[in-house]
Amino acid sequence: MRSVNVQREVQAEFARVNQQQKELDRKIFQEQVLRGFEEAQQRHKEQCQQLSEHKKELLHLIAERERERQATKAKELEEALKERERNERMMKDQQAKEKELQAAKQRKKKDEALASLVMSDQRQKRLQMLEEMEQVRCDIHNKAKGDLEQLKRDRAKERVDQRIRRNEKLAKELAPRLHYSAREDEERHKRQLEEMRKVHSAEQAKWRKSKEQAKNARLAVQREEEGLAKKSRQKAEEDRRLAEEQRLQNHQTNVQFKRQQREEHIQRIRKLRQDLDEQVKKRIEEETRPGTNYNREAQLEELREDAFFFDYARQLMDEAQAKGCPLKPFIRAVGQYKNDNRIGAEIRIPRHMITRLPMGRRTQGDSQAEGKEKPSDKQEPNSEKLSKEEKLLRQKIDENLKKIEALVLQEGKDKDDQKK
């Protein structure tokens, strides 16, 4: 009986000690849990502070990048405007020079034509005056010749009549002594008429010869004028050919200048793309350094940057397609950005990186609720808001990628149509 009592006392003492040990363990565990909770709160506070600082830095970087982009865009626009104004001035100067040359050529042609007309009129007037003078001389000569012929005929007739009368008188006087023959007298008269006709024919031949010489002189002057007109036409044709060659050379120079301007624009775009790639590479290197916080806020910030990049790339590709520029540099930059940032696959948080708060060693009598996983809204109070923003950003990225693919396909179709 005594041993039973002793055993009961020992068991009671053991139970009391065991209960004290359990209470001590529970107190220790509670202290550990409280310390762990305080440390978790402190870490969460530090993470929130770091996240806020990181967000401020990112916003500052985005604002600074936007200012740099706006400044670069304004500078490029100003340079483009200056380039366009310079080109317009050059084109206006060139057009003014061409107009002056054309006007000078037209004035020269007009002066030459007027001079040619004046010379032609003067030659025509001189020829007309010569013809009139020649006609007057011919008329005077013919009239004088006719008067002379008439006078000669009258004198000859008078002489013949006198001679006939004298001969008749002599015949009457000498009829008894001479055997006068009327036939011989008639033959002598015919010989005299024949001599007079020969003299008249020689004068007519001389007049015809002088008229033929005047006609040949007029034909020579006309041939000379035709030669001058032909030379003037040849010179005008040569001037026109030289003007066409000059216009062709100016057009080739303009085409080369536009090609050089386009290449410079492409080089500037490539340089800007290289600078942007270097900035993205530096940002990736900074983010991949040890001590980086892999949390949802940082991932959302990356998604925001990705959405901004693809939207900006799509805008640049739209402008390039509207201007007729190739899209190959933009496609290469988009592909490089996708490879560097692992775009194209769903981004998930690894399970081993999800933070859980239960600490210490579980013992009998602990609450069963501590072993359960806390809901996502208790772990992250703004998880629903972040998930909505994440969905919107991913949807925006997918839409921009689809638009970029549509632009690439459209460019391929345009090239195929041009080849056909």
C-alpha positions in Angstrom: 0.0 0.0 0.0 2.9 2.3 0.8 4.6 1.4 -2.4 1.4 2.2 -4.3 1.2 5.6 -2.6 4.9 6.2 -3.3 4.4 5.3 -6.9 1.4 7.6 -7.1 3.3 10.4 -5.6 6.2 9.8 -8.0 3.7 9.7 -11.0 2.1 12.9 -9.7 5.5 14.5 -9.3 6.4 13.3 -12.7 3.2 14.7 -14.2 3.7 18.0 -12.4 7.3 18.2 -13.7 6.1 17.2 -17.1 3.4 19.8 -17.0 5.9 22.4 -15.9 8.2 21.4 -18.7 5.4 21.7 -21.2 4.5 25.1 -19.9 8.1 26.1 -20.1 8.4 24.8 -23.7 5.2 26.6 -24.6 6.5 29.9 -23.1 9.8 29.4 -25.0 7.9 28.6 -28.2 5.6 31.6 -27.7 8.6 33.8 -27.2 10.2 32.3 -30.3 7.0 32.9 -32.3 6.8 36.4 -31.0 10.4 37.1 -31.9 10.0 35.5 -35.3 6.8 37.5 -35.9 8.6 40.7 -34.9 11.6 39.8 -37.1 9.2 39.0 -39.9 7.5 42.3 -39.4 10.8 44.0 -39.3 11.9 42.2 -42.5 8.6 43.1 -44.1 9.0 46.7 -43.1 12.6 46.7 -44.5 11.4 45.0 -47.7 8.6 47.6 -48.1 11.1 50.4 -47.5 13.5 48.8 -50.0 10.6 48.3 -52.4 9.6 52.0 -52.0 13.1 53.2 -52.6 13.5 50.8 -55.5 10.2 52.1 -56.9 11.3 55.7 -56.5 14.6 55.0 -58.2 12.8 53.2 -61.1 10.3 56.1 -61.4 13.2 58.5 -61.3 15.0 56.5 -64.0 11.9 56.2 -66.1 11.3 60.0 -65.8 14.9 60.7 -66.6 14.9 58.3 -69.5 11.6 59.9 -70.8 13.2 63.4 -70.5 16.3 62.1 -72.3 14.1 60.6 -75.0 12.1 63.7 -75.3 15.2 65.8 -75.5 16.7 63.4 -78.1 13.5 63.4 -80.1 13.3 67.2 -79.9 17.0 67.4 -81.0 16.4 65.0 -83.9 13.3 66.9 -84.9 15.2 70.2 -84.8 18.0 68.6 -86.8 15.5 67.2 -89.3 13.8 70.6 -89.6 17.2 72.3 -90.1 18.1 69.6 -92.7 14.8 70.1 -94.5 15.2 73.9 -94.5 18.7 73.6 -95.8 17.6 71.2 -98.5 14.7 73.5 -99.4 17.1 76.5 -99.6 19.4 74.5 -101.8 16.6 73.4 -104.0 15.2 76.9 -104.2 18.7 78.3 -105.0 19.1 75.5 -107.6 15.7 76.2 -109.1 16.4 80.0 -109.1 19.7 79.3 -110.9 18.1 77.1 -113.4 15.3 79.7 -114.0 17.9 82.4 -114.5 19.9 80.2 -116.9 16.7 79.3 -118.7 15.6 83.0 -118.8 19.1 84.0 -120.1 19.0 81.3 -122.8 15.5 82.4 -123.8 16.6 86.1 -123.9 19.6 85.1 -125.9 17.5 83.0 -128.3 15.0 85.9 -128.5 17.7 88.4 -129.2 19.3 86.1 -131.8 15.9 85.5 -133.4 15.2 89.3 -133.4 18.7 90.0 -134.8 18.1 87.3 -137.5 14.7 88.8 -138.3 16.2 92.3 -138.5 19.0 91.0 -140.7 16.6 89.1 -142.8 14.3 92.1 -143.2 17.4 94.3 -144.1 18.5 91.7 -146.7 15.0 91.5 -148.0 14.7 95.3 -148.2 18.2 95.5 -149.9 17.2 92.8 -152.3 13.9 94.5 -153.0 15.7 97.8 -153.5 18.2 96.1 -155.8 15.4 94.5 -157.7 13.5 97.7 -157.9 16.7 99.6 -159.0 17.4 96.9 -161.5 13.9 96.9 -162.7 14.0 100.7 -163.0 17.3 100.5 -164.8 16.0 97.8 -167.0 12.9 99.8 -167.7 15.0 102.9 -168.4 17.3 100.8 -170.5 14.5 99.2 -172.4 12.8 102.5 -172.9 16.0 104.1 -174.0 16.8 101.2 -176.1 13.3 101.2 -177.6 13.6 105.0 -178.2 17.0 104.4 -179.7 15.7 101.5 -181.8 12.8 103.7 -182.9 15.2 106.5 -183.6 17.5 104.2 -185.5 14.6 102.8 -187.4 13.3 106.3 -188.1 16.8 107.5 -189.1 17.3 104.3 -191.1 13.9 104.8 -192.7 14.6 108.4 -193.2 18.1 107.6 -194.7 16.5 104.9 -196.8 13.8 107.3 -197.9 16.4 109.9 -198.6 18.6 107.4 -200.3 15.6 106.1 -202.3 14.7 109.6 -203.2 18.3 110.4 -204.0 18.6 107.2 -205.9 15.4 107.9 -207.7 16.6 111.3 -208.4 20.0 110.0 -209.5 18.3 107.2 -211.4 16.2 109.7 -213.2 19.2 111.8 -213.8 21.5 108.9 -214.6 18.9 106.6 -216.1 20.3 107.0 -219.5 23.9 106.3 -218.3 23.6 103.6 -215.6 21.9 100.3 -215.5 20.5 100.7 -212.0 19.2 97.5 -210.4 16.4 97.8 -207.7 17.2 94.2 -206.7 20.7 95.1 -205.4 19.3 98.0 -203.5 16.8 95.7 -201.8 19.4 93.2 -200.9 21.6 95.9 -199.4 18.6 97.1 -197.4 18.0 93.5 -196.1 21.7 93.2 -195.0 21.4 96.4 -193.0 18.2 95.1 -191.3 20.0 91.8 -190.4 22.9 93.7 -188.9 20.5 95.7 -186.8 18.7 92.5 -185.6 22.1 91.0 -184.5 22.9 94.1 -182.5 19.5 93.9 -180.8 20.0 90.2 -180.0 23.4 90.8 -178.4 21.9 93.5 -176.1 19.0 91.1 -175.2 21.5 88.4 -174.3 23.5 90.8 -172.2 20.4 91.8 -170.3 19.4 88.2 -169.7 22.9 87.4 -168.4 22.8 90.3 -165.9 19.3 89.1 -164.7 20.6 85.5 -164.2 23.5 86.8 -162.2 21.2 88.8 -159.9 19.0 85.7 -159.5 22.1 83.6 -158.6 23.1 86.3 -156.1 19.7 86.2 -154.4 19.8 82.4 -154.3 23.3 82.5 -152.7 22.0 84.9 -150.0 19.0 82.7 -149.4 21.3 79.6 -149.0 23.5 81.6 -146.6 20.4 82.5 -144.5 19.3 78.9 -144.5 22.7 77.8 -143.3 22.6 80.3 -140.5 19.2 79.1 -139.5 20.4 75.5 -139.5 23.4 76.4 -137.3 21.0 78.2 -134.9 18.8 75.2 -134.7 21.8 72.9 -134.1 23.0 75.2 -131.3 19.5 75.3 -129.7 19.4 71.4 -129.9 22.9 71.3 -128.2 21.8 73.7 -125.5 18.7 71.6 -124.9 20.8 68.4 -124.7 23.2 70.1 -122.2 20.2 71.3 -120.1 18.8 67.7 -120.0 22.2 66.4 -118.9 22.4 69.0 -116.2 18.8 68.2 -115.0 19.7 64.5 -115.0 22.9 65.2 -113.0 20.9 67.3 -110.5 18.4 64.6 -110.1 21.1 62.0 -109.5 22.7 64.3 -106.9 19.3 64.8 -105.2 18.8 61.0 -105.1 22.3 60.4 -103.6 21.6 63.1 -101.1 18.3 61.6 -100.0 19.9 58.1 -99.8 22.7 59.5 -97.6 20.2 61.3 -95.4 18.2 58.1 -95.1 21.4 56.1 -94.2 22.3 58.8 -91.6 18.8 58.5 -90.1 19.1 54.7 -89.9 22.6 55.1 -88.3 21.1 57.4 -85.6 18.3 54.9 -85.0 20.8 52.1 -84.6 22.9 54.2 -82.3 19.9 55.0 -80.1 19.0 51.3 -80.2 22.5 50.3 -79.1 22.4 52.9 -76.2 19.0 51.5 -75.2 20.3 47.9 -75.3 23.3 48.9 -73.2 21.0 50.5 -70.7 18.8 47.4 -70.6 21.9 45.2 -70.2 23.2 47.4 -67.4 19.9 47.2 -65.7 19.8 43.5 -66.0 23.3 43.2 -64.6 22.3 45.4 -61.7 19.2 43.4 -61.0 21.0 40.0 -61.2 23.6 41.0 -58.6 23.5 39.3 -55.2 21.1 40.8 -52.8 18.4 41.6 -55.3 14.8 41.3 -54.0 12.7 39.0 -56.1 9.3 40.1 -55.2 6.1 40.7 -57.0 6.5 44.5 -57.0 9.8 44.2 -58.8 8.4 41.8 -61.3 5.5 44.2 -61.9 8.0 47.0 -62.5 9.8 44.8 -65.0 6.4 44.1 -66.7 5.7 47.8 -66.9 9.1 48.4 -68.5 8.4 45.5 -71.0 5.0 46.9 -71.8 6.5 50.4 -72.3 9.3 49.0 -74.5 7.0 47.0 -76.8 4.5 49.9 -77.1 7.4 52.2 -78.0 8.8 49.7 -80.5 5.4 49.2 -82.1 5.0 53.0 -82.5 8.5 53.3 -84.1 7.6 50.4 -86.5 4.3 52.1 -87.5 6.2 55.3 -88.3 8.9 53.4 -90.2 6.3 51.5 -92.2 4.4 54.7 -93.0 7.6 56.3 -94.2 8.6 53.2 -96.3 11.7 52.3 -94.1 12.7 48.7 -93.5 11.7 47.1 -90.3 14.7 44.7 -90.0 16.6 46.8 -87.3 13.4 47.0 -85.2 12.7 43.3 -85.5 16.3 42.5 -84.5 16.1 44.9 -81.5 12.7 43.3 -80.4 14.1 39.8 -80.7 17.2 40.7 -78.7 15.1 42.3 -76.0 12.8 39.2 -75.8 15.9 36.9 -75.6 17.6 39.0 -72.9 14.4 39.3 -70.7 13.0 35.8 -71.4 9.8 37.2 -72.9 7.5 34.6 -74.5 7.0 32.3 -71.5 4.9 32.7 -68.4 6.8 34.2 -65.5 6.1 32.3 -62.2 7.5 32.7 -58.7 9.4 29.5 -57.6 7.8 27.7 -54.7 11.0 27.7 -52.7 11.0 31.6 -52.8 7.6 31.9 -51.1 8.1 33.1 -47.5 6.2 31.3 -44.7 6.3 32.5 -41.0 5.9 29.4 -38.8 9.1 29.0 -36.7 10.2 26.7 -33.9 9.5 23.0 -33.3 5.9 21.8 -33.2 4.9 19.9 -30.0 1.8 18.3 -28.6 -0.9 20.8 -27.7 0.1 23.4 -30.4 -2.7 25.0 -32.4 -3.5 23.2 -35.7 -4.1 26.5 -37.5 -0.4 27.4 -37.3 0.5 24.6 -39.6 -1.9 25.7 -42.3 -0.8 28.0 -45.1 -2.1 31.6 -44.8 -4.4 32.9 -47.5 -2.7 35.0 -50.2 -4.7 38.2 -49.2 -3.3 37.9 -45.7 0.3 37.3 -46.9 0.1 40.2 -49.4 -2.7 42.7 -48.7 -2.6 44.2 -52.3 -2.3 40.9 -54.1 -5.6 41.3 -55.9 -4.7 44.8 -57.2 -1.2 43.5 -58.3 -2.7 40.5 -60.1 -5.1 42.8 -62.0 -2.3 45.1 -63.0 -0.2 42.1 -64.0 -3.0 40.8 -66.2 -3.5 44.2 -67.9 0.3 44.5 -68.5 0.6 41.0 -69.9 -2.5 41.6 -72.1 -0.9 44.9 -73.4 2.4 43.1 -74.1 0.6 40.3 -76.0 -1.4 42.9 -78.0 1.8 44.8 -79.0 3.6 41.6 -79.9 0.6 40.6 -82.1 0.7 44.0 -83.8 4.4 43.8 -84.4 4.0 40.3 -85.9 1.2 41.7 -88.2 3.6 44.5 -89.3 6.3 42.0 -90.1 3.9 39.9 -92.1 2.6 42.9 -93.9 6.1 43.9 -94.9 6.8 40.4 -96.2 3.6 40.5 -98.3 4.6 43.9 -99.7 8.1 42.6 -100.7 6.5 39.5 -102.4 4.1 41.8 -104.3 7.0 44.0 -105.4 9.0 41.0 -106.6 6.0 39.8 -108.7 
